[in-house]
Amino acid sequence: MASLGDPKNTIAILNKYQFMFQKKFGQNFLIDTHVLEKIIRSAGVTKDDMVLEIGPGIGTMTQYLCENAREVIAVEIDKNLIPILREDTLAEYDNVTVINEDILKVDIKKLVEEKNQGRPIKVVANLPYYITTPIIMGLFEAHVPIENITVMVQKEVADRMQSGPGSKDYGALSLAVQYYADPYIVANVPPNCFMPRPNVGSAVIRLTLHKEPQIVVKDENLMFRLIRASFNQRRKTLVNGLNNSPEISLPKEVITEAITELGVSEKIRGEALTLEQFAKLSDIIYELLRARA
């Protein structure tokens, strides 16, 4: 079968089916074999693996995954791509299931139970930037058994996922990703590797999920509310950020007491705290609230 990593073959398929790109789905198909091979390598896909691919498009990466994995589940939201995948580009593979569905509505945990006996899967995706965070956080928060997630995202989003305290890219997404996984930027990918060309640079990032929690916190939900509140107004001090937030309904003196107990200055900003410090602050506030209840 002709490789879809070759732009000529991609154009031929698109013309054959008179496919129109849809802006609402953020469709940019990868047309670079080196990048495709790098994604497969960095995800560490082997014949033992079940891989979930989100957004297969016309099946460019799916073909590579089918060659390397035991089984591939490809979830595609655009119904116009389903005939291309089922009747053409993936027709000769018997180890792939194409599901026409919105990934945010799929019960992935159930899928893993049925298809992989609950063992950890690998996730590979080329994600439209507007939906990157909901998809990745959805996978984390559902506690789906996953070994790693290797995704193509907007370069700026990859930088945010990997950055630490004090940098301008550091924020709620950095902390959420690092709470669940170890992020590693595999490659930067220029716009000319896609069809149509996006307006921004992209990057492949691998998120290797922690086997055991690195941070233990008494109330995960409370910690993430604190994190969101402290970055919603990142120029403000942590005390004022938390005090002004609708997410946190606490008297200012309780917030100040907690920050003092954490052992940092009352003038500190949220962007200076590490994940460990946010967890500790969350536990202190949790105990203060219990004492007041």
FIGU-855591 format. One record per residue (C-alpha): residue number from 1; residue in one letter; x, y, z. Coordinates in pm, 1 decimal. Example, Ala and Ser with C-alpha at 12.3 -4.5 7.8 and 13.67 -1.06 7.14 Angstrom:
// residues 2
R   k r       px       py       pz
R   1 A   1230.0   -450.0    780.0
R   2 S   1367.0   -106.0    714.0
// end
This chain:
// residues 293
R   k r       px       py       pz
R   1 M      0.0      0.0      0.0
R   2 A    122.7    349.5    -87.9
R   3 S    244.9    536.8    220.0
R   4 L     31.3    834.5    316.2
R   5 G    345.5    994.3    457.5
R   6 D    408.9   1088.0     92.0
R   7 P    214.9   1409.4      8.6
R   8 K    132.3   1280.6   -345.7
R   9 N    -55.9    982.8   -199.2
R  10 T   -237.1   1201.8     51.6
R  11 I   -353.3   1436.8   -225.6
R  12 A   -466.3   1139.7   -437.7
R  13 I   -684.8   1003.7   -153.1
R  14 L   -832.8   1346.3    -74.8
R  15 N   -917.4   1398.8   -444.2
R  16 K  -1061.1   1048.1   -483.9
R  17 Y  -1310.3   1108.4   -203.4
R  18 Q  -1347.7   1482.4   -276.0
R  19 F  -1266.2   1542.4     88.8
R  20 M  -1304.7   1895.7    224.2
R  21 F  -1106.7   2003.0    531.2
R  22 Q  -1325.5   2118.7    816.6
R  23 K  -1202.2   2408.3   1021.7
R  24 K  -1424.6   2312.8   1317.9
R  25 F  -1229.8   1985.2   1357.7
R  26 G   -888.9   2157.6   1331.2
R  27 Q   -777.0   1914.0   1061.5
R  28 N   -407.5   1917.8    965.9
R  29 F   -280.0   1587.6    826.8
R  30 L     81.4   1490.5    885.5
R  31 I    282.0   1432.9    565.2
R  32 D    631.9   1361.6    691.4
R  33 T    755.6   1003.5    727.0
R  34 H   1045.0   1100.5    958.5
R  35 V    804.9   1255.2   1209.3
R  36 L    570.5    954.5   1185.4
R  37 E    856.6    714.1   1256.5
R  38 K    974.6    931.2   1546.2
R  39 I    626.2    922.5   1705.0
R  40 I    606.2    541.3   1680.3
R  41 R    959.0    507.6   1824.6
R  42 S    907.1    747.2   2113.5
R  43 A    572.7    586.2   2205.1
R  44 G    762.4    253.8   2216.3
R  45 V    484.5     69.9   2029.9
R  46 T    537.3   -309.7   2015.1
R  47 K    338.3   -615.8   1905.2
R  48 D    221.0   -657.5   2268.0
R  49 D     46.7   -320.3   2267.3
R  50 M   -304.3   -198.3   2221.5
R  51 V   -293.9    159.8   2095.5
R  52 L   -573.6    414.5   2108.7
R  53 E   -536.8    669.5   1830.6
R  54 I   -738.2    988.3   1864.0
R  55 G   -815.9   1160.7   1535.3
R  56 P   -668.6    927.1   1271.9
R  57 G   -767.0   1160.8    985.4
R  58 I   -716.3    964.3    661.8
R  59 G   -513.9    699.2    845.5
R  60 T   -157.0    820.3    786.3
R  61 M    -26.8    735.5   1132.3
R  62 T   -279.6    454.7   1174.7
R  63 Q   -103.8    254.6    900.8
R  64 Y    225.3    283.1   1093.9
R  65 L     51.1    186.2   1417.7
R  66 C   -115.0   -119.4   1257.4
R  67 E    227.0   -236.8   1134.9
R  68 N    377.7   -203.9   1483.8
R  69 A    100.6   -274.7   1739.7
R  70 R   -107.0   -579.2   1826.5
R  71 E   -430.8   -385.9   1803.4
R  72 V   -533.0    -28.8   1718.4
R  73 I   -854.8    149.6   1812.6
R  74 A   -892.3    466.2   1602.4
R  75 V  -1153.5    718.3   1717.6
R  76 E  -1250.2    973.4   1450.6
R  77 I  -1518.4   1240.9   1496.7
R  78 D  -1558.1   1338.1   1126.9
R  79 K  -1804.3   1099.3    958.2
R  80 N  -1671.5   1201.7    614.0
R  81 L  -1340.2   1030.2    695.1
R  82 I  -1494.8    695.9    794.4
R  83 P  -1538.4    557.0    438.2
R  84 I  -1179.1    656.5    353.2
R  85 L  -1050.5    468.5    658.2
R  86 R  -1272.8    160.4    639.1
R  87 E  -1285.7    108.5    263.0
R  88 D   -947.0    233.9    155.7
R  89 T   -645.8    332.8    365.3
R  90 L   -699.1     75.7    645.1
R  91 A   -890.6   -188.1    447.8
R  92 E   -603.0   -436.2    440.9
R  93 Y   -539.7   -432.3    817.8
R  94 D   -729.1   -677.2   1037.7
R  95 N   -598.2   -537.7   1368.4
R  96 V   -775.6   -200.5   1361.3
R  97 T  -1122.5    -88.3   1477.0
R  98 V  -1248.2    249.2   1354.7
R  99 I  -1500.6    423.0   1581.8
R 100 N  -1691.8    727.1   1452.9
R 101 E  -1737.4    915.5   1778.8
R 102 D  -1630.9   1221.0   1978.1
R 103 I  -1344.2   1097.8   2199.9
R 104 L  -1480.0   1303.3   2492.1
R 105 K  -1794.6   1087.1   2484.1
R 106 V  -1623.8    747.6   2456.3
R 107 D  -1599.6    527.6   2766.8
R 108 I  -1229.1    452.8   2721.5
R 109 K  -1204.4    264.4   3050.6
R 110 K  -1470.3     18.0   2929.5
R 111 L  -1292.9    -13.7   2593.9
R 112 V   -964.8   -101.3   2767.7
R 113 E  -1144.7   -358.8   2984.4
R 114 E  -1302.0   -527.3   2681.6
R 115 K  -1012.4   -508.1   2436.9
R 116 N   -706.0   -522.3   2662.5
R 117 Q   -830.3   -695.6   2980.5
R 118 G   -770.6   -372.4   3172.1
R 119 R   -396.6   -369.0   3101.6
R 120 P   -235.5    -29.4   3027.9
R 121 I   -263.3     95.3   2670.9
R 122 K    -62.6    352.4   2474.6
R 123 V   -231.5    661.4   2333.6
R 124 V   -115.7    836.5   2016.8
R 125 A   -279.3   1147.1   1870.1
R 126 N   -241.2   1448.0   1646.1
R 127 L   -464.9   1687.6   1838.0
R 128 P   -629.3   2012.6   1727.3
R 129 Y   -495.5   2271.7   1970.6
R 130 Y   -837.1   2397.0   2084.4
R 131 I   -924.7   2057.8   2233.8
R 132 T   -583.1   1932.9   2351.6
R 133 T   -632.3   2012.6   2720.1
R 134 P   -985.8   1866.1   2762.2
R 135 I   -879.0   1540.9   2592.0
R 136 I   -557.6   1493.0   2789.5
R 137 M   -713.0   1594.6   3122.3
R 138 G  -1011.9   1368.9   3047.7
R 139 L   -777.5   1071.1   3006.3
R 140 F   -594.3   1153.8   3330.1
R 141 E   -901.5   1226.4   3541.9
R 142 A  -1085.7    913.4   3429.0
R 143 H   -784.7    716.2   3557.1
R 144 V   -775.3    511.6   3236.6
R 145 P   -491.8    253.3   3254.2
R 146 I   -234.8    417.5   3024.3
R 147 E    139.0    364.4   2992.5
R 148 N    209.1    675.2   2788.8
R 149 I     41.7    940.0   2572.8
R 150 T    240.0   1059.3   2269.0
R 151 V     71.6   1357.0   2108.3
R 152 M    129.3   1619.6   1845.7
R 153 V     19.8   1952.3   1988.4
R 154 Q     78.1   2321.9   1934.1
R 155 K    441.1   2401.0   2028.5
R 156 E    329.3   2653.7   2288.0
R 157 V    109.6   2392.5   2461.6
R 158 A    397.8   2140.6   2471.7
R 159 D    618.7   2409.5   2631.0
R 160 R    350.3   2479.3   2891.8
R 161 M    317.7   2111.4   2980.9
R 162 Q    689.1   2078.2   3043.0
R 163 S    772.5   2407.3   3215.6
R 164 G    852.8   2464.7   3583.9
R 165 P    802.8   2743.6   3843.7
R 166 G    908.2   3094.8   3753.7
R 167 S    883.7   3061.7   3375.4
R 168 K    617.3   3246.6   3175.2
R 169 D    484.8   2916.1   3034.9
R 170 Y    428.7   2769.4   3382.9
R 171 G     63.9   2743.7   3480.5
R 172 A   -229.9   2523.6   3573.3
R 173 L   -170.9   2295.1   3272.4
R 174 S    196.7   2239.1   3366.9
R 175 L     97.5   2136.1   3718.3
R 176 A   -193.5   1915.9   3609.5
R 177 V     17.1   1728.4   3353.7
R 178 Q    313.7   1687.1   3590.8
R 179 Y     86.1   1563.3   3870.8
R 180 Y    -10.2   1265.6   3653.4
R 181 A    285.0   1218.9   3420.4
R 182 D    643.0   1291.6   3325.2
R 183 P    644.3   1513.7   3011.9
R 184 Y    920.7   1498.6   2750.1
R 185 I    929.3   1696.1   2423.2
R 186 V   1033.9   1448.1   2155.0
R 187 A   1051.5   1678.0   1851.5
R 188 N    955.6   2020.0   1722.8
R 189 V    758.7   1997.2   1397.9
R 190 P    743.2   2289.5   1149.1
R 191 P    419.3   2381.6    964.8
R 192 N    541.8   2240.5    629.7
R 193 C    506.5   1885.1    768.9
R 194 F    126.3   1916.8    749.6
R 195 M   -147.9   1953.2    493.6
R 196 P   -295.4   2210.6    509.5
R 197 R    -13.7   2402.2    677.4
R 198 P   -111.0   2530.1   1023.2
R 199 N    -26.9   2888.5   1124.0
R 200 V    175.7   2777.4   1425.7
R 201 G    463.4   2542.8   1502.7
R 202 S    385.2   2204.6   1656.3
R 203 A    567.9   1962.4   1884.4
R 204 V    545.5   1595.4   1971.0
R 205 I    535.0   1543.1   2346.8
R 206 R    536.0   1212.0   2533.1
R 207 L    363.6   1195.7   2870.6
R 208 T    473.9    888.0   3064.6
R 209 L    221.2    827.8   3339.1
R 210 H    353.6    785.4   3693.0
R 211 K    316.0    423.6   3805.6
R 212 E    280.4    541.6   4162.8
R 213 P    163.0    892.6   4261.9
R 214 Q    466.0   1122.6   4303.7
R 215 I    257.9   1357.6   4516.6
R 216 V      4.8   1238.8   4771.5
R 217 V   -262.0   1494.5   4857.0
R 218 K   -563.0   1472.2   5090.5
R 219 D   -807.5   1632.6   4847.6
R 220 E   -708.5   1632.2   4479.1
R 221 N  -1008.4   1843.7   4384.5
R 222 L   -919.9   2113.8   4640.7
R 223 M   -557.3   2123.5   4519.4
R 224 F   -663.8   2179.9   4157.8
R 225 R   -910.3   2450.0   4264.8
R 226 L   -623.2   2626.4   4445.1
R 227 I   -399.5   2591.4   4140.2
R 228 R   -661.4   2731.7   3901.3
R 229 A   -741.6   3018.0   4138.2
R 230 S   -376.8   3117.0   4180.1
R 231 F   -314.5   3131.0   3803.2
R 232 N   -641.7   3299.8   3706.5
R 233 Q   -487.5   3627.2   3820.7
R 234 R   -121.1   3541.9   3794.6
R 235 R      6.9   3896.8   3851.0
R 236 K   -158.4   3908.5   4191.7
R 237 T     -3.2   3770.6   4509.4
R 238 L   -115.4   3421.5   4604.2
R 239 V   -315.7   3560.4   4901.5
R 240 N   -512.9   3799.6   4678.6
R 241 G   -548.7   3549.2   4393.6
R 242 L   -707.0   3293.2   4625.9
R 243 N   -909.9   3554.3   4813.2
R 244 N  -1062.6   3693.1   4489.9
R 245 S  -1144.9   3355.9   4339.9
R 246 P  -1500.0   3219.9   4320.3
R 247 E  -1336.1   2873.3   4328.8
R 248 I  -1215.8   2924.4   4687.5
R 249 S  -1463.9   3058.1   4941.7
R 250 L  -1232.2   3113.8   5234.7
R 251 P  -1177.3   3411.2   5465.7
R 252 K   -857.5   3602.5   5387.8
R 253 E   -713.3   3528.6   5733.4
R 254 V   -743.8   3151.9   5673.2
R 255 I   -559.6   3187.3   5340.9
R 256 T   -288.4   3401.3   5502.4
R 257 E   -251.8   3155.8   5790.6
R 258 A   -210.9   2864.3   5546.6
R 259 I     51.1   3045.3   5336.7
R 260 T    246.1   3138.3   5651.8
R 261 E    230.9   2776.2   5769.0
R 262 L    366.2   2669.2   5429.5
R 263 G    675.9   2870.0   5520.1
R 264 V    674.9   3116.4   5229.6
R 265 S    630.5   3493.2   5210.4
R 266 E    278.8   3638.7   5216.0
R 267 K    382.0   3836.0   4907.3
R 268 I    461.8   3525.2   4699.5
R 269 R    282.4   3471.5   4368.9
R 270 G    125.9   3139.1   4272.6
R 271 E    362.9   3102.4   3977.2
R 272 A    656.4   3064.9   4221.2
R 273 L    515.4   2754.2   4394.6
R 274 T    615.8   2399.2   4299.1
R 275 L    364.2   2116.1   4266.5
R 276 E    483.0   1982.6   4605.8
R 277 Q    413.4   2322.7   4764.8
R 278 F     65.5   2340.0   4613.8
R 279 A     -5.6   1991.3   4751.3
R 280 K    119.5   2093.7   5095.2
R 281 L    -80.1   2418.7   5089.7
R 282 S   -388.0   2221.5   4988.2
R 283 D   -339.1   1982.5   5283.7
R 284 I   -291.6   2274.4   5526.8
R 285 I   -612.4   2443.2   5403.4
R 286 Y   -795.1   2109.2   5414.2
R 287 E   -704.0   2068.3   5784.0
R 288 L   -788.7   2433.3   5864.6
R 289 L  -1132.1   2388.3   5704.1
R 290 R  -1191.6   2066.8   5898.8
R 291 A  -1095.9   2238.3   6223.1
R 292 R  -1349.2   2514.3   6149.7
R 293 A  -1631.1   2279.1   6046.6
// end
